[in-house]
Amino acid sequence: MSRVLLIAACASALLGLVTLLFARGAARRRRWQGMVAGGLTGLLLLTGSALLATVSVSIRGYRALTYEEVAATVRTFPIGTQHFRASMIYPDGREESFDIRGDAIYVDAHILKWKPWVNLLGLHTVYELDRVAGRYEEVAEERAAPRTVYSLARPKPFDLFDVAKRFRHLSMLIDAEYGSATFVAARGLAAHEILVSTSGLLARPVGGPQTFSARQ
């Protein structure tokens, strides 16, 4: 996906440079209208190239989403009262373990949808898991009991969500950006798939009935 954007950025930069060379030639021949038109077009193409290159770099770390995809498999192991260990296994084979307090495991993610016309370029909805935390059933415990929160986001040169917030003209490319979360009870040994669909995040027992508890 980022490769498509990078190729488009290079093509736009090349066209921009060629157009600026034509503008320079027009200036030498004192064709002022050609110089102005060529110069503005070249600058516009170079600006578009920089924008596409920025999105290409910032999208690294995100995964493309077309329908429904397993973002991680979570296995929980109780080690005490309202205390369990959660093992997160990702599609690429990576595995992380977290010491969590609470009655349930809570996972959230960033989701970004492109405009339909951008989809025609081969870009689809992208997501990135953001945090994993413990969740208590009782509100009073949620306020006073020990809290455990861990980051799931991987380091990258630019964060796509930050770029989208800072450069509002990206709205011509972006249809929606939002956060989505799901949580499941962590009682005994259990395994759940954390899935991302076009409607948000959900959890499904591995080998069990297709029910889940989710909220956006």
LINBELHU-V810482 format. One record per residue. N is the residue number from 1. RES is the residue in one small letter. PSI is psi in degrees with one decimal (none if undefined). Layout:
BEGIN
n=N res=RES psi=PSI
n=N res=RES psi=PSI
END
This chain:
BEGIN
n=1 res=m psi=-50.2
n=2 res=s psi=-26.4
n=3 res=r psi=-38.1
n=4 res=v psi=-45.5
n=5 res=l psi=-39.7
n=6 res=l psi=-40.8
n=7 res=i psi=-42.8
n=8 res=a psi=-37.8
n=9 res=a psi=-42.7
n=10 res=c psi=-42.5
n=11 res=a psi=-42.4
n=12 res=s psi=-40.0
n=13 res=a psi=-41.0
n=14 res=l psi=-45.7
n=15 res=l psi=-38.3
n=16 res=g psi=-43.5
n=17 res=l psi=-41.4
n=18 res=v psi=-42.9
n=19 res=t psi=-38.7
n=20 res=l psi=-34.5
n=21 res=l psi=-40.2
n=22 res=f psi=-39.3
n=23 res=a psi=-38.6
n=24 res=r psi=-41.4
n=25 res=g psi=-38.8
n=26 res=a psi=-36.2
n=27 res=a psi=-38.4
n=28 res=r psi=-32.5
n=29 res=r psi=5.4
n=30 res=r psi=35.0
n=31 res=r psi=86.2
n=32 res=w psi=-37.5
n=33 res=q psi=-42.7
n=34 res=g psi=-37.2
n=35 res=m psi=-46.1
n=36 res=v psi=-46.6
n=37 res=a psi=-44.0
n=38 res=g psi=-40.2
n=39 res=g psi=-45.1
n=40 res=l psi=-41.5
n=41 res=t psi=-42.5
n=42 res=g psi=-43.8
n=43 res=l psi=-37.8
n=44 res=l psi=-42.2
n=45 res=l psi=-39.2
n=46 res=l psi=-37.2
n=47 res=t psi=-42.9
n=48 res=g psi=-37.7
n=49 res=s psi=-43.9
n=50 res=a psi=-38.8
n=51 res=l psi=-46.5
n=52 res=l psi=-38.7
n=53 res=a psi=-39.0
n=54 res=t psi=-45.1
n=55 res=v psi=-38.6
n=56 res=s psi=-42.9
n=57 res=v psi=-42.3
n=58 res=s psi=-18.9
n=59 res=i psi=-11.2
n=60 res=r psi=135.7
n=61 res=g psi=-20.0
n=62 res=y psi=156.1
n=63 res=r psi=142.1
n=64 res=a psi=140.4
n=65 res=l psi=122.1
n=66 res=t psi=-38.6
n=67 res=y psi=-76.8
n=68 res=e psi=128.5
n=69 res=e psi=141.5
n=70 res=v psi=115.9
n=71 res=a psi=-30.8
n=72 res=a psi=158.6
n=73 res=t psi=126.7
n=74 res=v psi=127.1
n=75 res=r psi=129.3
n=76 res=t psi=140.9
n=77 res=f psi=111.8
n=78 res=p psi=138.0
n=79 res=i psi=6.2
n=80 res=g psi=-178.9
n=81 res=t psi=123.2
n=82 res=q psi=40.2
n=83 res=h psi=122.0
n=84 res=f psi=162.7
n=85 res=r psi=133.7
n=86 res=a psi=129.3
n=87 res=s psi=120.5
n=88 res=m psi=119.2
n=89 res=i psi=122.1
n=90 res=y psi=160.3
n=91 res=p psi=-28.5
n=92 res=d psi=3.7
n=93 res=g psi=-11.8
n=94 res=r psi=152.6
n=95 res=e psi=136.7
n=96 res=e psi=148.6
n=97 res=s psi=143.7
n=98 res=f psi=139.5
n=99 res=d psi=114.2
n=100 res=i psi=141.0
n=101 res=r psi=137.7
n=102 res=g psi=-172.8
n=103 res=d psi=-14.1
n=104 res=a psi=161.3
n=105 res=i psi=135.1
n=106 res=y psi=129.8
n=107 res=v psi=135.0
n=108 res=d psi=167.3
n=109 res=a psi=157.8
n=110 res=h psi=135.5
n=111 res=i psi=135.0
n=112 res=l psi=126.3
n=113 res=k psi=134.8
n=114 res=w psi=160.9
n=115 res=k psi=151.0
n=116 res=p psi=-39.2
n=117 res=w psi=-26.3
n=118 res=v psi=-33.1
n=119 res=n psi=-31.4
n=120 res=l psi=-20.2
n=121 res=l psi=-0.7
n=122 res=g psi=5.3
n=123 res=l psi=132.2
n=124 res=h psi=176.0
n=125 res=t psi=136.9
n=126 res=v psi=156.8
n=127 res=y psi=161.6
n=128 res=e psi=126.2
n=129 res=l psi=136.1
n=130 res=d psi=-50.3
n=131 res=r psi=155.7
n=132 res=v psi=139.4
n=133 res=a psi=170.1
n=134 res=g psi=151.9
n=135 res=r psi=132.2
n=136 res=y psi=147.5
n=137 res=e psi=-37.5
n=138 res=e psi=134.3
n=139 res=v psi=-38.2
n=140 res=a psi=-40.6
n=141 res=e psi=-34.5
n=142 res=e psi=-32.8
n=143 res=r psi=-36.8
n=144 res=a psi=-26.2
n=145 res=a psi=162.1
n=146 res=p psi=135.5
n=147 res=r psi=140.6
n=148 res=t psi=120.3
n=149 res=v psi=134.0
n=150 res=y psi=147.0
n=151 res=s psi=138.1
n=152 res=l psi=-11.7
n=153 res=a psi=140.1
n=154 res=r psi=144.7
n=155 res=p psi=143.0
n=156 res=k psi=159.3
n=157 res=p psi=-42.7
n=158 res=f psi=147.0
n=159 res=d psi=126.1
n=160 res=l psi=-37.5
n=161 res=f psi=-39.8
n=162 res=d psi=-41.6
n=163 res=v psi=-42.7
n=164 res=a psi=-34.7
n=165 res=k psi=-37.1
n=166 res=r psi=-35.0
n=167 res=f psi=91.6
n=168 res=r psi=-18.9
n=169 res=h psi=-8.5
n=170 res=l psi=-8.6
n=171 res=s psi=-21.9
n=172 res=m psi=-17.0
n=173 res=l psi=-29.6
n=174 res=i psi=130.1
n=175 res=d psi=-43.3
n=176 res=a psi=147.7
n=177 res=e psi=130.1
n=178 res=y psi=169.0
n=179 res=g psi=149.0
n=180 res=s psi=148.5
n=181 res=a psi=159.0
n=182 res=t psi=153.1
n=183 res=f psi=149.2
n=184 res=v psi=147.7
n=185 res=a psi=144.4
n=186 res=a psi=72.2
n=187 res=r psi=115.1
n=188 res=g psi=-171.2
n=189 res=l psi=127.2
n=190 res=a psi=158.5
n=191 res=a psi=134.3
n=192 res=h psi=146.4
n=193 res=e psi=130.5
n=194 res=i psi=114.6
n=195 res=l psi=150.4
n=196 res=v psi=125.0
n=197 res=s psi=176.0
n=198 res=t psi=-12.3
n=199 res=s psi=-4.7
n=200 res=g psi=-164.2
n=201 res=l psi=144.5
n=202 res=l psi=162.5
n=203 res=a psi=141.4
n=204 res=r psi=130.1
n=205 res=p psi=138.5
n=206 res=v psi=117.9
n=207 res=g psi=6.3
n=208 res=g psi=-171.2
n=209 res=p psi=150.4
n=210 res=q psi=69.7
n=211 res=t psi=154.5
n=212 res=f psi=162.9
n=213 res=s psi=120.7
n=214 res=a psi=158.2
n=215 res=r psi=151.7
n=216 res=q psi=none
END
